[in-house]
């Protein structure tokens, strides 16, 4: 499923007295108010930064460009995220802002609905235009890194041990080990056992499974058969917001 990021921006402009611009002359471009919000669900994850821009001599127009870079694993490459106006140059709605020495343009950018696990950071470019759209100066600043770990539960069928039932050569005992490999607890879910040979499925209820914990669930079924193998599935109903459902099902291996 393609993820659509939530991109928001808010700006404000002001004009300071000329006397107040002495310190500002040393910082015509800077970043502020960096924040990194982590959450279990993607919709709660966000990264934000504010850009502060002041004019240089001869400025007629100001422009900013916010690029959100992401890295999927430590040491991997940073790639640009495509969403909303990310990567596009924007200017103040007041086109005259930046022509006075005391002008200040502040623009806050926020991007939410972030995928995880991943790391994010902003590259913010500043550009000053003079008369006839001549570029006076361009500079770029990088924000701090926002780490977004995967915090959802991750249920998996770790193993299935098959043992014969004494006195019942056509029956076997299936002992499945279920593990939560995620960072948060899994709420109530069911474990499904589908016997080989088309017999009806059986279920066991699990009230909760803490992160890093395992539990054993047992079933009795037909003797293990490689041509009609039995399977065990953790949370077949999708009751848990599982980070990785690819490891939820395991097929019994016959000895």
PASE-278021 format. One record per residue (C-alpha): residue number from 1; residue in one letter; x, y, z negated. Coordinates in nm, 4 decimals. Example, Ala and Ser with C-alpha at 12.3 -4.5 7.8 and 13.67 -1.06 7.14 Angstrom:
<site><pos>1</pos><code>A</code><c1>1.2300</c1><c2>-0.4500</c2><c3>-0.7800</c3></site>
<site><pos>2</pos><code>S</code><c1>1.3670</c1><c2>-0.1060</c2><c3>-0.7140</c3></site>
END
This chain:
<site><pos>1</pos><code>X</code><c1>0.0000</c1><c2>0.0000</c2><c3>0.0000</c3></site>
<site><pos>2</pos><code>X</code><c1>0.1368</c1><c2>0.3392</c2><c3>0.0956</c3></site>
<site><pos>3</pos><code>X</code><c1>0.1804</c1><c2>0.5695</c2><c3>-0.2028</c3></site>
<site><pos>4</pos><code>X</code><c1>0.0641</c1><c2>0.9285</c2><c3>-0.1732</c3></site>
<site><pos>5</pos><code>X</code><c1>0.2540</c1><c2>1.1606</c2><c3>-0.4039</c3></site>
<site><pos>6</pos><code>X</code><c1>0.0835</c1><c2>1.4475</c2><c3>-0.5822</c3></site>
<site><pos>7</pos><code>X</code><c1>0.2732</c1><c2>1.7695</c2><c3>-0.5084</c3></site>
<site><pos>8</pos><code>X</code><c1>0.1903</c1><c2>2.0930</c2><c3>-0.6895</c3></site>
<site><pos>9</pos><code>X</code><c1>0.3459</c1><c2>2.4373</c2><c3>-0.6933</c3></site>
<site><pos>10</pos><code>X</code><c1>0.2874</c1><c2>2.7555</c2><c3>-0.8848</c3></site>
<site><pos>11</pos><code>X</code><c1>0.4635</c1><c2>3.0848</c2><c3>-0.8428</c3></site>
<site><pos>12</pos><code>X</code><c1>0.4826</c1><c2>3.4189</c2><c3>-1.0056</c3></site>
<site><pos>13</pos><code>X</code><c1>0.6599</c1><c2>3.7390</c2><c3>-0.9109</c3></site>
<site><pos>14</pos><code>X</code><c1>0.7709</c1><c2>4.0389</c2><c3>-1.1087</c3></site>
<site><pos>15</pos><code>X</code><c1>0.9800</c1><c2>4.3507</c2><c3>-1.0715</c3></site>
<site><pos>16</pos><code>X</code><c1>1.2190</c1><c2>4.4417</c2><c3>-1.3514</c3></site>
<site><pos>17</pos><code>X</code><c1>1.3649</c1><c2>4.7872</c2><c3>-1.4190</c3></site>
<site><pos>18</pos><code>X</code><c1>1.6934</c1><c2>4.8482</c2><c3>-1.2389</c3></site>
<site><pos>19</pos><code>X</code><c1>1.8749</c1><c2>4.8611</c2><c3>-1.5741</c3></site>
<site><pos>20</pos><code>X</code><c1>1.7590</c1><c2>4.5077</c2><c3>-1.6464</c3></site>
<site><pos>21</pos><code>X</code><c1>1.9202</c1><c2>4.3668</c2><c3>-1.3329</c3></site>
<site><pos>22</pos><code>X</code><c1>2.2834</c1><c2>4.3873</c2><c3>-1.4501</c3></site>
<site><pos>23</pos><code>X</code><c1>2.2714</c1><c2>4.0357</c2><c3>-1.5946</c3></site>
<site><pos>24</pos><code>X</code><c1>2.0547</c1><c2>3.9140</c2><c3>-1.3079</c3></site>
<site><pos>25</pos><code>X</code><c1>2.3244</c1><c2>4.0124</c2><c3>-1.0601</c3></site>
<site><pos>26</pos><code>X</code><c1>2.5284</c1><c2>3.7239</c2><c3>-1.1960</c3></site>
<site><pos>27</pos><code>X</code><c1>2.2469</c1><c2>3.4762</c2><c3>-1.1276</c3></site>
<site><pos>28</pos><code>X</code><c1>2.0593</c1><c2>3.5384</c2><c3>-0.8058</c3></site>
<site><pos>29</pos><code>X</code><c1>1.9571</c1><c2>3.1712</c2><c3>-0.7950</c3></site>
<site><pos>30</pos><code>X</code><c1>1.9022</c1><c2>2.9279</c2><c3>-1.0804</c3></site>
<site><pos>31</pos><code>X</code><c1>1.6868</c1><c2>2.6369</c2><c3>-1.1920</c3></site>
<site><pos>32</pos><code>X</code><c1>1.4860</c1><c2>2.6205</c2><c3>-1.5131</c3></site>
<site><pos>33</pos><code>X</code><c1>1.2172</c1><c2>2.4226</c2><c3>-1.6975</c3></site>
<site><pos>34</pos><code>X</code><c1>1.3181</c1><c2>2.0783</c2><c3>-1.5739</c3></site>
<site><pos>35</pos><code>X</code><c1>1.0845</c1><c2>1.8071</c2><c3>-1.7042</c3></site>
<site><pos>36</pos><code>X</code><c1>1.0557</c1><c2>1.4325</c2><c3>-1.6541</c3></site>
<site><pos>37</pos><code>X</code><c1>0.7357</c1><c2>1.2599</c2><c3>-1.7619</c3></site>
<site><pos>38</pos><code>X</code><c1>0.7467</c1><c2>0.8812</c2><c3>-1.7923</c3></site>
<site><pos>39</pos><code>X</code><c1>0.4359</c1><c2>0.6649</c2><c3>-1.8112</c3></site>
<site><pos>40</pos><code>X</code><c1>0.3185</c1><c2>0.3074</c2><c3>-1.7699</c3></site>
<site><pos>41</pos><code>X</code><c1>0.0949</c1><c2>0.3916</c2><c3>-1.4743</c3></site>
<site><pos>42</pos><code>X</code><c1>0.2253</c1><c2>0.5754</c2><c3>-1.1656</c3></site>
<site><pos>43</pos><code>X</code><c1>-0.0377</c1><c2>0.8495</c2><c3>-1.1877</c3></site>
<site><pos>44</pos><code>X</code><c1>0.1085</c1><c2>0.9577</c2><c3>-1.5226</c3></site>
<site><pos>45</pos><code>X</code><c1>0.4668</c1><c2>0.9896</c2><c3>-1.3977</c3></site>
<site><pos>46</pos><code>X</code><c1>0.5905</c1><c2>1.3313</c2><c3>-1.2857</c3></site>
<site><pos>47</pos><code>X</code><c1>0.9043</c1><c2>1.5376</c2><c3>-1.2336</c3></site>
<site><pos>48</pos><code>X</code><c1>0.9025</c1><c2>1.9178</c2><c3>-1.2313</c3></site>
<site><pos>49</pos><code>X</code><c1>1.1466</c1><c2>2.2048</c2><c3>-1.1968</c3></site>
<site><pos>50</pos><code>X</code><c1>1.1303</c1><c2>2.5827</c2><c3>-1.1717</c3></site>
<site><pos>51</pos><code>X</code><c1>1.3337</c1><c2>2.7991</c2><c3>-0.9344</c3></site>
<site><pos>52</pos><code>X</code><c1>1.4239</c1><c2>3.1599</c2><c3>-1.0154</c3></site>
<site><pos>53</pos><code>X</code><c1>1.5371</c1><c2>3.3803</c2><c3>-0.7273</c3></site>
<site><pos>54</pos><code>X</code><c1>1.6547</c1><c2>3.7428</c2><c3>-0.7238</c3></site>
<site><pos>55</pos><code>X</code><c1>1.7503</c1><c2>3.9581</c2><c3>-0.4259</c3></site>
<site><pos>56</pos><code>X</code><c1>2.0991</c1><c2>4.0238</c2><c3>-0.2973</c3></site>
<site><pos>57</pos><code>X</code><c1>2.1957</c1><c2>4.3513</c2><c3>-0.1311</c3></site>
<site><pos>58</pos><code>X</code><c1>1.9977</c1><c2>4.4107</c2><c3>0.1864</c3></site>
<site><pos>59</pos><code>X</code><c1>1.7291</c1><c2>4.1453</c2><c3>0.1186</c3></site>
<site><pos>60</pos><code>X</code><c1>1.4073</c1><c2>4.1787</c2><c3>0.3187</c3></site>
<site><pos>61</pos><code>X</code><c1>1.2616</c1><c2>3.8341</c2><c3>0.2535</c3></site>
<site><pos>62</pos><code>X</code><c1>1.3131</c1><c2>3.5414</c2><c3>0.0143</c3></site>
<site><pos>63</pos><code>X</code><c1>1.2706</c1><c2>3.1711</c2><c3>0.0916</c3></site>
<site><pos>64</pos><code>X</code><c1>1.2874</c1><c2>2.8458</c2><c3>-0.1053</c3></site>
<site><pos>65</pos><code>X</code><c1>1.2966</c1><c2>2.4800</c2><c3>-0.0062</c3></site>
<site><pos>66</pos><code>X</code><c1>1.2268</c1><c2>2.1966</c2><c3>-0.2516</c3></site>
<site><pos>67</pos><code>X</code><c1>1.3503</c1><c2>1.8499</c2><c3>-0.1614</c3></site>
<site><pos>68</pos><code>X</code><c1>1.2800</c1><c2>1.5553</c2><c3>-0.3893</c3></site>
<site><pos>69</pos><code>X</code><c1>1.5465</c1><c2>1.2874</c2><c3>-0.3660</c3></site>
<site><pos>70</pos><code>X</code><c1>1.4999</c1><c2>0.9342</c2><c3>-0.4926</c3></site>
<site><pos>71</pos><code>X</code><c1>1.7358</c1><c2>0.6450</c2><c3>-0.5643</c3></site>
<site><pos>72</pos><code>X</code><c1>1.6029</c1><c2>0.2926</c2><c3>-0.6127</c3></site>
<site><pos>73</pos><code>X</code><c1>1.9046</c1><c2>0.1471</c2><c3>-0.7928</c3></site>
<site><pos>74</pos><code>X</code><c1>2.2153</c1><c2>0.2830</c2><c3>-0.9686</c3></site>
<site><pos>75</pos><code>X</code><c1>2.4902</c1><c2>0.3618</c2><c3>-0.7216</c3></site>
<site><pos>76</pos><code>X</code><c1>2.2514</c1><c2>0.3434</c2><c3>-0.4269</c3></site>
<site><pos>77</pos><code>X</code><c1>2.1949</c1><c2>0.6222</c2><c3>-0.1748</c3></site>
<site><pos>78</pos><code>X</code><c1>1.9693</c1><c2>0.9193</c2><c3>-0.2401</c3></site>
<site><pos>79</pos><code>X</code><c1>1.6892</c1><c2>0.9572</c2><c3>0.0151</c3></site>
<site><pos>80</pos><code>X</code><c1>1.4352</c1><c2>1.2353</c2><c3>0.0630</c3></site>
<site><pos>81</pos><code>X</code><c1>1.0717</c1><c2>1.1844</c2><c3>-0.0365</c3></site>
<site><pos>82</pos><code>X</code><c1>0.8169</c1><c2>1.2953</c2><c3>0.2217</c3></site>
<site><pos>83</pos><code>X</code><c1>0.5022</c1><c2>1.4530</c2><c3>0.0745</c3></site>
<site><pos>84</pos><code>X</code><c1>0.3181</c1><c2>1.7822</c2><c3>0.0879</c3></site>
<site><pos>85</pos><code>X</code><c1>0.5465</c1><c2>2.0809</c2><c3>0.1525</c3></site>
<site><pos>86</pos><code>X</code><c1>0.8596</c1><c2>1.9051</c2><c3>0.0291</c3></site>
<site><pos>87</pos><code>X</code><c1>1.1423</c1><c2>1.9819</c2><c3>0.2708</c3></site>
<site><pos>88</pos><code>X</code><c1>0.9713</c1><c2>2.2932</c2><c3>0.4111</c3></site>
<site><pos>89</pos><code>X</code><c1>1.0775</c1><c2>2.6534</c2><c3>0.3604</c3></site>
<site><pos>90</pos><code>X</code><c1>0.8285</c1><c2>2.8640</c2><c3>0.1640</c3></site>
<site><pos>91</pos><code>X</code><c1>0.8180</c1><c2>3.2383</c2><c3>0.0979</c3></site>
<site><pos>92</pos><code>X</code><c1>0.6297</c1><c2>3.4598</c2><c3>-0.1495</c3></site>
<site><pos>93</pos><code>X</code><c1>0.2756</c1><c2>3.5559</c2><c3>-0.0559</c3></site>
<site><pos>94</pos><code>X</code><c1>0.3902</c1><c2>3.9147</c2><c3>-0.1104</c3></site>
<site><pos>95</pos><code>X</code><c1>0.6230</c1><c2>3.9505</c2><c3>0.1855</c3></site>
<site><pos>96</pos><code>X</code><c1>0.7830</c1><c2>4.2607</c2><c3>0.0340</c3></site>
<site><pos>97</pos><code>X</code><c1>0.9041</c1><c2>4.0755</c2><c3>-0.2748</c3></site>
<site><pos>98</pos><code>X</code><c1>1.2831</c1><c2>4.0871</c2><c3>-0.2867</c3></site>
<site><pos>99</pos><code>X</code><c1>1.3262</c1><c2>4.4307</c2><c3>-0.1345</c3></site>
<site><pos>100</pos><code>X</code><c1>1.3608</c1><c2>4.5999</c2><c3>-0.4758</c3></site>
<site><pos>101</pos><code>X</code><c1>1.6670</c1><c2>4.5387</c2><c3>-0.6975</c3></site>
<site><pos>102</pos><code>X</code><c1>1.4512</c1><c2>4.4343</c2><c3>-0.9944</c3></site>
<site><pos>103</pos><code>X</code><c1>1.2378</c1><c2>4.1794</c2><c3>-0.8091</c3></site>
<site><pos>104</pos><code>X</code><c1>1.2233</c1><c2>3.8241</c2><c3>-0.9441</c3></site>
<site><pos>105</pos><code>X</code><c1>1.0508</c1><c2>3.5294</c2><c3>-0.7760</c3></site>
<site><pos>106</pos><code>X</code><c1>0.9741</c1><c2>3.2255</c2><c3>-0.9932</c3></site>
<site><pos>107</pos><code>X</code><c1>0.8310</c1><c2>2.9104</c2><c3>-0.8363</c3></site>
<site><pos>108</pos><code>X</code><c1>0.7518</c1><c2>2.5937</c2><c3>-1.0315</c3></site>
<site><pos>109</pos><code>X</code><c1>0.7318</c1><c2>2.2647</c2><c3>-0.8416</c3></site>
<site><pos>110</pos><code>X</code><c1>0.5848</c1><c2>1.9391</c2><c3>-0.9719</c3></site>
<site><pos>111</pos><code>X</code><c1>0.5553</c1><c2>1.5987</c2><c3>-0.8059</c3></site>
<site><pos>112</pos><code>X</code><c1>0.3519</c1><c2>1.3177</c2><c3>-0.9609</c3></site>
<site><pos>113</pos><code>X</code><c1>0.2364</c1><c2>0.9633</c2><c3>-0.8919</c3></site>
<site><pos>114</pos><code>X</code><c1>0.5974</c1><c2>0.8463</c2><c3>-0.8816</c3></site>
<site><pos>115</pos><code>X</code><c1>0.6995</c1><c2>0.4904</c2><c3>-0.8004</c3></site>
<site><pos>116</pos><code>X</code><c1>0.9188</c1><c2>0.2952</c2><c3>-1.0427</c3></site>
<site><pos>117</pos><code>X</code><c1>1.1785</c1><c2>0.1766</c2><c3>-1.1116</c3></site>
<site><pos>118</pos><code>X</code><c1>1.3605</c1><c2>0.4668</c2><c3>-0.9502</c3></site>
<site><pos>119</pos><code>X</code><c1>1.5506</c1><c2>0.7866</c2><c3>-1.0234</c3></site>
<site><pos>120</pos><code>X</code><c1>1.4553</c1><c2>1.1307</c2><c3>-0.8930</c3></site>
<site><pos>121</pos><code>X</code><c1>1.6150</c1><c2>1.4721</c2><c3>-0.8674</c3></site>
<site><pos>122</pos><code>X</code><c1>1.5469</c1><c2>1.7965</c2><c3>-0.6842</c3></site>
<site><pos>123</pos><code>X</code><c1>1.7671</c1><c2>1.9727</c2><c3>-0.4338</c3></site>
<site><pos>124</pos><code>X</code><c1>1.6484</c1><c2>2.3331</c2><c3>-0.4217</c3></site>
<site><pos>125</pos><code>X</code><c1>1.7766</c1><c2>2.5562</c2><c3>-0.1431</c3></site>
<site><pos>126</pos><code>X</code><c1>1.7679</c1><c2>2.9368</c2><c3>-0.1650</c3></site>
<site><pos>127</pos><code>X</code><c1>1.7840</c1><c2>3.1657</c2><c3>0.1372</c3></site>
<site><pos>128</pos><code>X</code><c1>1.7967</c1><c2>3.5443</c2><c3>0.1622</c3></site>
<site><pos>129</pos><code>X</code><c1>1.6984</c1><c2>3.7193</c2><c3>0.4852</c3></site>
<site><pos>130</pos><code>X</code><c1>1.7979</c1><c2>4.0700</c2><c3>0.5869</c3></site>
<site><pos>131</pos><code>X</code><c1>1.6812</c1><c2>4.2913</c2><c3>0.8682</c3></site>
<site><pos>132</pos><code>X</code><c1>1.5760</c1><c2>4.1153</c2><c3>1.1903</c3></site>
<site><pos>133</pos><code>X</code><c1>1.5596</c1><c2>3.7813</c2><c3>1.0078</c3></site>
<site><pos>134</pos><code>X</code><c1>1.9378</c1><c2>3.7688</c2><c3>0.9683</c3></site>
<site><pos>135</pos><code>X</code><c1>2.0399</c1><c2>3.5127</c2><c3>0.7031</c3></site>
<site><pos>136</pos><code>X</code><c1>2.2390</c1><c2>3.6922</c2><c3>0.4352</c3></site>
<site><pos>137</pos><code>X</code><c1>2.3098</c1><c2>3.3954</c2><c3>0.2110</c3></site>
<site><pos>138</pos><code>X</code><c1>2.2120</c1><c2>3.0315</c2><c3>0.1554</c3></site>
<site><pos>139</pos><code>X</code><c1>2.2836</c1><c2>2.8178</c2><c3>-0.1476</c3></site>
<site><pos>140</pos><code>X</code><c1>2.1540</c1><c2>2.4932</c2><c3>-0.2956</c3></site>
<site><pos>141</pos><code>X</code><c1>2.1258</c1><c2>2.3667</c2><c3>-0.6532</c3></site>
<site><pos>142</pos><code>X</code><c1>2.0576</c1><c2>2.0185</c2><c3>-0.7890</c3></site>
<site><pos>143</pos><code>X</code><c1>1.8353</c1><c2>1.9480</c2><c3>-1.0860</c3></site>
<site><pos>144</pos><code>X</code><c1>1.8998</c1><c2>1.6923</c2><c3>-1.3577</c3></site>
<site><pos>145</pos><code>X</code><c1>1.8096</c1><c2>1.3298</c2><c3>-1.2859</c3></site>
<site><pos>146</pos><code>X</code><c1>1.4681</c1><c2>1.1958</c2><c3>-1.3845</c3></site>
<site><pos>147</pos><code>X</code><c1>1.4782</c1><c2>0.8241</c2><c3>-1.4581</c3></site>
<site><pos>148</pos><code>X</code><c1>1.1488</c1><c2>0.6421</c2><c3>-1.4081</c3></site>
<site><pos>149</pos><code>X</code><c1>1.1693</c1><c2>0.2865</c2><c3>-1.5465</c3></site>
<site><pos>150</pos><code>X</code><c1>0.9023</c1><c2>0.0288</c2><c3>-1.4698</c3></site>
<site><pos>151</pos><code>X</code><c1>0.7051</c1><c2>0.0152</c2><c3>-1.7934</c3></site>
<site><pos>152</pos><code>X</code><c1>0.4205</c1><c2>-0.2143</c2><c3>-1.6936</c3></site>
<site><pos>153</pos><code>X</code><c1>0.3962</c1><c2>-0.5766</c2><c3>-1.8127</c3></site>
<site><pos>154</pos><code>X</code><c1>0.5308</c1><c2>-0.8462</c2><c3>-1.5814</c3></site>
<site><pos>155</pos><code>X</code><c1>0.3722</c1><c2>-1.1865</c2><c3>-1.6362</c3></site>
<site><pos>156</pos><code>X</code><c1>0.5460</c1><c2>-1.4864</c2><c3>-1.4861</c3></site>
<site><pos>157</pos><code>X</code><c1>0.5185</c1><c2>-1.8638</c2><c3>-1.5009</c3></site>
<site><pos>158</pos><code>X</code><c1>0.8675</c1><c2>-1.9471</c2><c3>-1.6161</c3></site>
<site><pos>159</pos><code>X</code><c1>0.8478</c1><c2>-2.3263</c2><c3>-1.5918</c3></site>
<site><pos>160</pos><code>X</code><c1>0.6177</c1><c2>-2.6278</c2><c3>-1.5820</c3></site>
<site><pos>161</pos><code>X</code><c1>0.7249</c1><c2>-2.9469</c2><c3>-1.7576</c3></site>
<site><pos>162</pos><code>X</code><c1>0.5447</c1><c2>-3.2630</c2><c3>-1.6427</c3></site>
<site><pos>163</pos><code>X</code><c1>0.5333</c1><c2>-3.5639</c2><c3>-1.8750</c3></site>
<site><pos>164</pos><code>X</code><c1>0.3443</c1><c2>-3.8938</c2><c3>-1.8440</c3></site>
<site><pos>165</pos><code>X</code><c1>0.0607</c1><c2>-3.9653</c2><c3>-2.0837</c3></site>
<site><pos>166</pos><code>X</code><c1>0.1243</c1><c2>-4.3041</c2><c3>-2.2504</c3></site>
<site><pos>167</pos><code>X</code><c1>-0.1350</c1><c2>-4.5601</c2><c3>-2.1579</c3></site>
<site><pos>168</pos><code>X</code><c1>-0.2688</c1><c2>-4.3484</c2><c3>-1.8714</c3></site>
<site><pos>169</pos><code>X</code><c1>-0.0551</c1><c2>-4.4104</c2><c3>-1.5616</c3></site>
<site><pos>170</pos><code>X</code><c1>-0.2822</c1><c2>-4.1936</c2><c3>-1.3477</c3></site>
<site><pos>171</pos><code>X</code><c1>-0.2614</c1><c2>-3.8934</c2><c3>-1.5818</c3></site>
<site><pos>172</pos><code>X</code><c1>0.0155</c1><c2>-3.6447</c2><c3>-1.6682</c3></site>
<site><pos>173</pos><code>X</code><c1>0.0632</c1><c2>-3.3727</c2><c3>-1.9275</c3></site>
<site><pos>174</pos><code>X</code><c1>0.1546</c1><c2>-3.0278</c2><c3>-1.7899</c3></site>
<site><pos>175</pos><code>X</code><c1>0.3260</c1><c2>-2.7816</c2><c3>-2.0238</c3></site>
<site><pos>176</pos><code>X</code><c1>0.3576</c1><c2>-2.4326</c2><c3>-1.8710</c3></site>
<site><pos>177</pos><code>X</code><c1>0.5752</c1><c2>-2.1578</c2><c3>-2.0204</c3></site>
<site><pos>178</pos><code>X</code><c1>0.4419</c1><c2>-1.8064</c2><c3>-1.9600</c3></site>
<site><pos>179</pos><code>X</code><c1>0.6690</c1><c2>-1.5055</c2><c3>-2.0138</c3></site>
<site><pos>180</pos><code>X</code><c1>0.6154</c1><c2>-1.1317</c2><c3>-2.0161</c3></site>
<site><pos>181</pos><code>X</code><c1>0.9243</c1><c2>-0.9894</c2><c3>-1.8473</c3></site>
<site><pos>182</pos><code>X</code><c1>0.7936</c1><c2>-0.6320</c2><c3>-1.8549</c3></site>
<site><pos>183</pos><code>X</code><c1>0.8495</c1><c2>-0.3437</c2><c3>-2.0954</c3></site>
<site><pos>184</pos><code>X</code><c1>0.4999</c1><c2>-0.3290</c2><c3>-2.2464</c3></site>
<site><pos>185</pos><code>X</code><c1>0.2505</c1><c2>-0.5789</c2><c3>-2.3827</c3></site>
<site><pos>186</pos><code>X</code><c1>-0.0002</c1><c2>-0.7566</c2><c3>-2.1613</c3></site>
<site><pos>187</pos><code>X</code><c1>-0.3561</c1><c2>-0.7400</c2><c3>-2.2878</c3></site>
<site><pos>188</pos><code>X</code><c1>-0.5891</c1><c2>-1.0404</c2><c3>-2.2752</c3></site>
<site><pos>189</pos><code>X</code><c1>-0.5702</c1><c2>-1.2596</c2><c3>-1.9661</c3></site>
<site><pos>190</pos><code>X</code><c1>-0.6358</c1><c2>-1.6163</c2><c3>-1.8554</c3></site>
<site><pos>191</pos><code>X</code><c1>-0.4004</c1><c2>-1.8927</c2><c3>-1.7446</c3></site>
<site><pos>192</pos><code>X</code><c1>-0.5341</c1><c2>-2.1091</c2><c3>-1.4635</c3></site>
<site><pos>193</pos><code>X</code><c1>-0.4459</c1><c2>-2.4714</c2><c3>-1.3953</c3></site>
<site><pos>194</pos><code>X</code><c1>-0.5414</c1><c2>-2.6048</c2><c3>-1.0520</c3></site>
<site><pos>195</pos><code>X</code><c1>-0.5010</c1><c2>-2.9868</c2><c3>-1.0478</c3></site>
<site><pos>196</pos><code>X</code><c1>-0.3839</c1><c2>-3.1533</c2><c3>-0.7326</c3></site>
<site><pos>197</pos><code>X</code><c1>-0.6423</c1><c2>-3.3413</c2><c3>-0.5298</c3></site>
<site><pos>198</pos><code>X</code><c1>-0.9078</c1><c2>-3.0696</c2><c3>-0.5256</c3></site>
<site><pos>199</pos><code>X</code><c1>-1.0326</c1><c2>-3.1151</c2><c3>-0.8820</c3></site>
<site><pos>200</pos><code>X</code><c1>-1.1947</c1><c2>-2.8179</c2><c3>-1.0613</c3></site>
<site><pos>201</pos><code>X</code><c1>-0.9650</c1><c2>-2.5566</c2><c3>-1.2126</c3></site>
<site><pos>202</pos><code>X</code><c1>-0.9148</c1><c2>-2.5265</c2><c3>-1.5889</c3></site>
<site><pos>203</pos><code>X</code><c1>-0.8468</c1><c2>-2.2080</c2><c3>-1.7883</c3></site>
<site><pos>204</pos><code>X</code><c1>-0.6879</c1><c2>-2.1033</c2><c3>-2.1161</c3></site>
<site><pos>205</pos><code>X</code><c1>-0.7413</c1><c2>-1.7618</c2><c3>-2.2778</c3></site>
<site><pos>206</pos><code>X</code><c1>-0.4452</c1><c2>-1.5563</c2><c3>-2.3990</c3></site>
<site><pos>207</pos><code>X</code><c1>-0.5363</c1><c2>-1.2597</c2><c3>-2.6242</c3></site>
<site><pos>208</pos><code>X</code><c1>-0.2058</c1><c2>-1.0733</c2><c3>-2.5850</c3></site>
<site><pos>209</pos><code>X</code><c1>0.1571</c1><c2>-1.1271</c2><c3>-2.4876</c3></site>
<site><pos>210</pos><code>X</code><c1>0.4215</c1><c2>-0.8858</c2><c3>-2.6159</c3></site>
<site><pos>211</pos><code>X</code><c1>0.7153</c1><c2>-0.7782</c2><c3>-2.3989</c3></site>
<site><pos>212</pos><code>X</code><c1>0.9963</c1><c2>-1.0327</c2><c3>-2.3915</c3></site>
<site><pos>213</pos><code>X</code><c1>0.7829</c1><c2>-1.3017</c2><c3>-2.5514</c3></site>
<site><pos>214</pos><code>X</code><c1>0.6854</c1><c2>-1.6425</c2><c3>-2.4169</c3></site>
<site><pos>215</pos><code>X</code><c1>0.4030</c1><c2>-1.8846</c2><c3>-2.4881</c3></site>
<site><pos>216</pos><code>X</code><c1>0.3316</c1><c2>-2.2418</c2><c3>-2.3926</c3></site>
<site><pos>217</pos><code>X</code><c1>0.0013</c1><c2>-2.3500</c2><c3>-2.2434</c3></site>
<site><pos>218</pos><code>X</code><c1>-0.0786</c1><c2>-2.7188</c2><c3>-2.1937</c3></site>
<site><pos>219</pos><code>X</code><c1>-0.3134</c1><c2>-2.9027</c2><c3>-1.9597</c3></site>
<site><pos>220</pos><code>X</code><c1>-0.3855</c1><c2>-3.2655</c2><c3>-1.8836</c3></site>
<site><pos>221</pos><code>X</code><c1>-0.4381</c1><c2>-3.3547</c2><c3>-1.5209</c3></site>
<site><pos>222</pos><code>X</code><c1>-0.3868</c1><c2>-3.6132</c2><c3>-1.2499</c3></site>
<site><pos>223</pos><code>X</code><c1>-0.0458</c1><c2>-3.7717</c2><c3>-1.2134</c3></site>
<site><pos>224</pos><code>X</code><c1>0.1940</c1><c2>-3.5376</c2><c3>-1.0390</c3></site>
<site><pos>225</pos><code>X</code><c1>0.1844</c1><c2>-3.5853</c2><c3>-0.6641</c3></site>
<site><pos>226</pos><code>X</code><c1>0.4174</c1><c2>-3.4113</c2><c3>-0.4223</c3></site>
<site><pos>227</pos><code>X</code><c1>0.1565</c1><c2>-3.4168</c2><c3>-0.1462</c3></site>
<site><pos>228</pos><code>X</code><c1>-0.1143</c1><c2>-3.2612</c2><c3>-0.3667</c3></site>
<site><pos>229</pos><code>X</code><c1>0.0778</c1><c2>-3.0635</c2><c3>-0.6276</c3></site>
<site><pos>230</pos><code>X</code><c1>-0.0808</c1><c2>-2.8915</c2><c3>-0.9262</c3></site>
<site><pos>231</pos><code>X</code><c1>-0.0271</c1><c2>-2.5191</c2><c3>-0.9878</c3></site>
<site><pos>232</pos><code>X</code><c1>-0.0379</c1><c2>-2.2809</c2><c3>-1.2831</c3></site>
<site><pos>233</pos><code>X</code><c1>-0.1220</c1><c2>-1.9096</c2><c3>-1.2464</c3></site>
<site><pos>234</pos><code>X</code><c1>-0.0907</c1><c2>-1.6387</c2><c3>-1.5090</c3></site>
<site><pos>235</pos><code>X</code><c1>-0.3731</c1><c2>-1.3849</c2><c3>-1.4874</c3></site>
<site><pos>236</pos><code>X</code><c1>-0.5529</c1><c2>-1.5138</c2><c3>-1.1757</c3></site>
<site><pos>237</pos><code>X</code><c1>-0.8269</c1><c2>-1.2518</c2><c3>-1.2309</c3></site>
<site><pos>238</pos><code>X</code><c1>-0.5901</c1><c2>-0.9526</c2><c3>-1.2115</c3></site>
<site><pos>239</pos><code>X</code><c1>-0.6949</c1><c2>-0.8304</c2><c3>-1.5573</c3></site>
<site><pos>240</pos><code>X</code><c1>-0.3413</c1><c2>-0.7063</c2><c3>-1.6331</c3></site>
<site><pos>241</pos><code>X</code><c1>-0.1796</c1><c2>-0.4155</c2><c3>-1.4460</c3></site>
<site><pos>242</pos><code>X</code><c1>0.1132</c1><c2>-0.6394</c2><c3>-1.3544</c3></site>
<site><pos>243</pos><code>X</code><c1>0.4321</c1><c2>-0.4888</c2><c3>-1.2138</c3></site>
<site><pos>244</pos><code>X</code><c1>0.5060</c1><c2>-0.7954</c2><c3>-0.9995</c3></site>
<site><pos>245</pos><code>X</code><c1>0.2392</c1><c2>-1.0490</c2><c3>-0.9134</c3></site>
<site><pos>246</pos><code>X</code><c1>0.4689</c1><c2>-1.2514</c2><c3>-0.6864</c3></site>
<site><pos>247</pos><code>X</code><c1>0.5949</c1><c2>-1.4547</c2><c3>-0.9844</c3></site>
<site><pos>248</pos><code>X</code><c1>0.2547</c1><c2>-1.5260</c2><c3>-1.1411</c3></site>
<site><pos>249</pos><code>X</code><c1>0.2103</c1><c2>-1.8696</c2><c3>-0.9829</c3></site>
<site><pos>250</pos><code>X</code><c1>0.4292</c1><c2>-2.1782</c2><c3>-1.0093</c3></site>
<site><pos>251</pos><code>X</code><c1>0.3887</c1><c2>-2.5233</c2><c3>-0.8550</c3></site>
<site><pos>252</pos><code>X</code><c1>0.4629</c1><c2>-2.8277</c2><c3>-1.0669</c3></site>
<site><pos>253</pos><code>X</code><c1>0.7649</c1><c2>-3.0282</c2><c3>-0.9574</c3></site>
<site><pos>254</pos><code>X</code><c1>0.7328</c1><c2>-3.4036</c2><c3>-0.9851</c3></site>
<site><pos>255</pos><code>X</code><c1>1.0235</c1><c2>-3.5951</c2><c3>-1.1335</c3></site>
END
